Amino acid sequence: MVAYFASATATDADGNVLQVNHDGPSFFSVGTTTVTFTAQDNKGNEVTPTSSVWVDFVDVEKPVITVPEDQTVRTFNYGGVTVEHPDVQAFIGQFSAKDNIDGQLTGTVDAPTLYPVGTTSVRYYATDEAGNTGIGEANVLVQVSLIAP
C-alpha cells in the first residue's frame, strides 16, 4: 500500500509539484475502503479525488485431518475381516476435520469393505468451502490369531 499511496501526484496550473496527503488507514479490512487524497496549491485551490481500495481474502489452507492411531485387529479368519467388524467400525469413526476458516467439517472415509490379513491403509478426506481438501491416512493391521480374542 505504501507504493499505492506514494504514486499519487498533483501539479498546479503553473506546473509546480504539490504535496499530496491521504486519509488511508494503516490496515485495510476485507472489503472496500474509500481513500480521499488532498492536494492544495499556494493560491488555496484544493482538489480531493477519491479512490476505492478493494481487499479480498482467498482461503488456500487445507483442512487439518486428525486420524486414529493405527489399529490391530485379530481374527481366526485367514480371509481377513469385513468393514462391519466392531474394531474396524470404531477405527473408521475416530477422525475429525477442522478448517482455519470454516471450523469443524464433516469428512468422508475411503474404507474398503474387506480387510485382508496384513496392513490396509484407510484414507480420510474433508473439503472446505473454498475447495481445499485435507487428507489423512491410518492403517488397519489384520492378524490371524490362534487364541480366542
C-alpha contacts under 8 A as a table, 3 or more apart, distances in Angstrom:
res1	aa1	res2	aa2	distance
1	M	4	Y	4.91
1	M	5	F	6.23
2	V	5	F	5.27
2	V	6	A	6.06
3	A	6	A	4.96
3	A	7	S	6.03
4	Y	7	S	5.30
4	Y	8	A	7.24
5	F	8	A	5.84
5	F	22	H	7.58
6	A	9	T	7.80
8	A	20	V	6.83
8	A	37	F	7.92
9	T	17	V	7.62
9	T	18	L	7.33
9	T	19	Q	7.65
9	T	20	V	6.39
10	A	17	V	5.98
10	A	18	L	5.37
10	A	19	Q	7.21
10	A	20	V	6.75
10	A	39	A	6.70
11	T	14	D	7.70
11	T	15	G	5.44
11	T	16	N	5.18
11	T	17	V	4.39
11	T	18	L	5.35
12	D	15	G	5.31
12	D	16	N	5.41
12	D	17	V	6.75
12	D	18	L	6.97
12	D	41	D	6.21
13	A	16	N	7.46
18	L	39	A	6.36
18	L	40	Q	6.88
18	L	41	D	6.52
19	Q	39	A	6.03
19	Q	40	Q	7.51
20	V	37	F	6.55
20	V	38	T	5.62
20	V	39	A	4.83
20	V	40	Q	7.99
21	N	37	F	5.58
21	N	38	T	5.17
21	N	39	A	6.54
22	H	35	V	6.73
22	H	36	T	5.56
22	H	37	F	4.30
22	H	38	T	6.09
23	D	35	V	5.89
23	D	36	T	5.73
23	D	37	F	6.83
24	G	34	T	7.83
24	G	35	V	5.13
24	G	36	T	7.16
25	P	28	F	6.45
28	F	33	T	7.29
28	F	55	V	7.13
29	S	32	T	7.98
29	S	55	V	6.81
30	V	54	W	7.42
30	V	55	V	4.86
30	V	56	D	5.52
30	V	57	F	6.63
31	G	54	W	5.55
31	G	55	V	5.17
31	G	56	D	6.39
32	T	52	S	6.39
32	T	53	V	5.53
32	T	54	W	4.36
32	T	55	V	6.37
33	T	52	S	5.65
33	T	53	V	5.22
33	T	54	W	6.48
34	T	50	T	6.56
34	T	51	S	5.69
34	T	52	S	4.45
34	T	53	V	6.27
35	V	50	T	5.51
35	V	51	S	5.28
35	V	52	S	6.12
35	V	53	V	7.29
36	T	48	T	6.26
36	T	49	P	5.94
36	T	50	T	4.35
36	T	51	S	6.51
37	F	47	V	7.96
37	F	48	T	5.33
37	F	49	P	5.55
37	F	50	T	6.02
37	F	51	S	7.98
38	T	46	E	7.02
38	T	47	V	5.78
38	T	48	T	4.57
38	T	49	P	6.96
39	A	46	E	5.67
39	A	47	V	5.50
39	A	48	T	6.74
40	Q	43	K	7.94
40	Q	44	G	5.97
40	Q	45	N	5.46
40	Q	46	E	4.26
40	Q	47	V	6.52
41	D	44	G	5.53
41	D	45	N	5.49
41	D	46	E	6.63
42	N	45	N	7.43
59	D	101	I	7.60
59	D	130	A	6.15
60	V	130	A	7.56
60	V	132	N	6.63
61	E	99	D	7.88
61	E	100	N	7.31
61	E	132	N	6.62
62	K	99	D	6.95
62	K	127	T	7.66
62	K	128	D	7.45
62	K	132	N	4.96
62	K	133	T	5.46
62	K	134	G	5.05
63	P	97	A	6.35
63	P	98	K	5.44
63	P	99	D	4.29
63	P	100	N	6.95
63	P	126	A	6.64
63	P	127	T	6.80
63	P	128	D	6.59
63	P	132	N	7.00
63	P	133	T	6.33
63	P	134	G	4.79
64	V	97	A	5.61
64	V	98	K	5.33
64	V	99	D	6.21
64	V	134	G	5.93
64	V	135	I	7.80
65	I	95	F	7.19
65	I	96	S	5.86
65	I	97	A	4.53
65	I	98	K	6.69
65	I	124	Y	7.31
65	I	125	Y	7.33
65	I	126	A	7.32
65	I	134	G	6.18
65	I	135	I	6.26
65	I	136	G	5.47
66	T	95	F	5.47
66	T	96	S	5.21
66	T	97	A	6.26
66	T	136	G	6.90
67	V	94	Q	6.63
67	V	95	F	4.64
67	V	96	S	6.82
67	V	124	Y	7.47
67	V	136	G	6.24
67	V	137	E	6.69
67	V	138	A	6.44
68	P	71	Q	7.98
68	P	91	F	6.56
68	P	94	Q	5.54
68	P	95	F	5.97
68	P	138	A	6.69
69	E	138	A	6.67
69	E	139	N	7.87
70	D	138	A	5.51
70	D	139	N	4.83
70	D	140	V	5.87
70	D	141	L	7.55
71	Q	88	V	7.95
71	Q	91	F	6.88
71	Q	139	N	6.36
71	Q	140	V	4.81
71	Q	141	L	6.11
72	T	140	V	5.82
72	T	141	L	4.64
72	T	142	V	5.88
72	T	143	Q	7.26
73	V	87	D	6.68
73	V	88	V	7.63
73	V	140	V	7.12
73	V	141	L	6.11
73	V	142	V	4.83
73	V	143	Q	6.21
74	R	142	V	5.83
74	R	143	Q	4.87
74	R	144	V	5.66
74	R	145	S	5.69
74	R	149	P	6.97
75	T	78	Y	7.64
75	T	80	G	6.97
75	T	81	V	7.18
75	T	142	V	7.30
75	T	143	Q	6.34
75	T	144	V	5.03
75	T	145	S	5.53
75	T	149	P	7.56
76	F	144	V	5.46
76	F	145	S	5.47
76	F	146	L	6.47
76	F	148	A	7.71
77	N	80	G	5.56
77	N	81	V	7.20
77	N	144	V	6.59
78	Y	116	P	7.83
78	Y	117	V	6.62
78	Y	144	V	6.22
79	G	116	P	5.79
79	G	117	V	6.64
80	G	114	L	7.06
80	G	115	Y	5.45
80	G	116	P	4.06
80	G	117	V	4.92
80	G	142	V	6.48
80	G	143	Q	7.86
80	G	144	V	7.80
81	V	84	E	7.96
81	V	85	H	6.41
81	V	114	L	5.99
81	V	115	Y	5.24
81	V	116	P	6.45
81	V	142	V	7.52
82	T	85	H	5.73
82	T	88	V	7.93
82	T	113	T	5.57
82	T	114	L	4.43
82	T	115	Y	5.85
83	V	88	V	5.88
83	V	89	Q	6.48
83	V	111	A	7.62
83	V	112	P	6.91
83	V	113	T	4.90
83	V	114	L	5.98
83	V	115	Y	7.16
84	E	88	V	6.85
84	E	89	Q	6.17
85	H	88	V	5.29
85	H	89	Q	6.17
86	P	89	Q	5.03
86	P	90	A	6.14
87	D	90	A	5.18
87	D	91	F	6.13
88	V	91	F	4.96
88	V	92	I	6.13
88	V	140	V	7.69
89	Q	92	I	5.22
89	Q	93	G	6.33
90	A	93	G	5.34
90	A	94	Q	6.49
91	F	94	Q	5.48
92	I	95	F	7.20
92	I	109	V	7.19
92	I	111	A	7.51
95	F	124	Y	7.74
96	S	104	Q	7.79
96	S	105	L	7.52
96	S	106	T	7.56
96	S	107	G	7.43
97	A	104	Q	5.97
97	A	105	L	5.21
97	A	106	T	6.61
97	A	107	G	6.50
97	A	126	A	6.29
98	K	102	D	7.54
98	K	103	G	5.22
98	K	104	Q	4.40
98	K	105	L	5.56
99	D	102	D	5.24
99	D	103	G	4.73
99	D	104	Q	6.31
99	D	105	L	6.98
99	D	128	D	6.71
100	N	103	G	6.02
102	D	105	L	7.29
102	D	128	D	6.57
102	D	129	E	7.04
105	L	126	A	6.73
105	L	127	T	7.73
105	L	128	D	7.28
106	T	126	A	6.55
107	G	124	Y	6.93
107	G	125	Y	5.38
107	G	126	A	4.26
107	G	127	T	7.26
108	T	124	Y	5.83
108	T	125	Y	5.24
108	T	126	A	6.39
109	V	122	V	7.24
109	V	123	R	5.92
109	V	124	Y	4.57
109	V	125	Y	6.33
110	D	122	V	6.06
110	D	123	R	5.24
110	D	124	Y	6.26
110	D	125	Y	7.94
111	A	122	V	5.45
111	A	123	R	6.97
112	P	115	Y	6.92
112	P	122	V	7.67
115	Y	119	T	7.98
115	Y	120	T	6.39
115	Y	140	V	7.69
115	Y	142	V	6.96
116	P	119	T	7.68
116	P	120	T	7.54
116	P	142	V	6.61
117	V	141	L	7.24
117	V	142	V	4.73
117	V	143	Q	5.67
117	V	144	V	6.94
118	G	141	L	5.38
118	G	142	V	5.15
118	G	143	Q	6.48
119	T	139	N	6.35
119	T	140	V	5.60
119	T	141	L	4.32
119	T	142	V	6.37
120	T	139	N	5.55
120	T	140	V	5.28
120	T	141	L	6.44
121	S	137	E	6.65
121	S	138	A	5.79
121	S	139	N	4.44
121	S	140	V	6.43
122	V	137	E	5.62
122	V	138	A	5.46
122	V	139	N	5.87
122	V	140	V	7.45
123	R	135	I	6.83
123	R	136	G	5.71
123	R	137	E	4.50
123	R	138	A	6.71
124	Y	135	I	5.61
124	Y	136	G	4.99
124	Y	137	E	6.07
125	Y	133	T	6.72
125	Y	134	G	5.72
125	Y	135	I	4.73
125	Y	136	G	6.56
126	A	133	T	5.55
126	A	134	G	5.42
126	A	135	I	6.85
127	T	130	A	7.90
127	T	131	G	5.75
127	T	132	N	5.41
127	T	133	T	4.21
127	T	134	G	6.37
128	D	131	G	5.39
128	D	132	N	5.51
128	D	133	T	6.59
129	E	132	N	7.50
145	S	148	A	7.02
145	S	149	P	7.57
